[in-house]
Amino acid sequence: MAAMTRKEARAEAFRLLFETEFRTDASPEEVYALSKEEREFAEDDYIRTVYFGVREHLEEIDEIIVRHSNGWKPSRITPISRSAIRLCIYEMKYMDEIPNAVSINEAIELVKTFDDLKMRTFVNGVLHGAKTELEEAGV
């Protein structure tokens, strides 16, 4: 299999996060293994890092979402947008090699592709608020 581009790897990590929303009885390791087998995607460090990183830091990431979502709890956000937001916040907080603007742009593209267009503005606002918070904290 040819190596994935970062965009393809990000889309696969997003799919894994989205699938986890519905496979609540399975561990992240089981979701990863089943999805890898079903879709036959190549082993990729980025996918592993992001997927398991988001799962490991989920509570912290969701707290950031709550602070910037105008009273919306993460459970009220569509699973698609929630997965894109979580992925983006993880990249901004833990992956210095990816510029925040790129992370936000890619998250918005995922939302535009897979969710209701009305969610784009909401997601953009949450992510820009999170970006500001993280930058002010020196992250």
Secondary structure, DSSP 8 states (H G I E B T S, - for coil): -----HHHHHHHHHHHHHHHTT-TTS-HHHHHHHHHHHH-----HHHHHHHHHHHHTHHHHHHHHHHTTTT--GGGS-HHHHHHHHHHHHHHHH-TTS-HHHHHHHHHHHHHHHS-THHHHHHHHHHHHHHHHHHHTT-
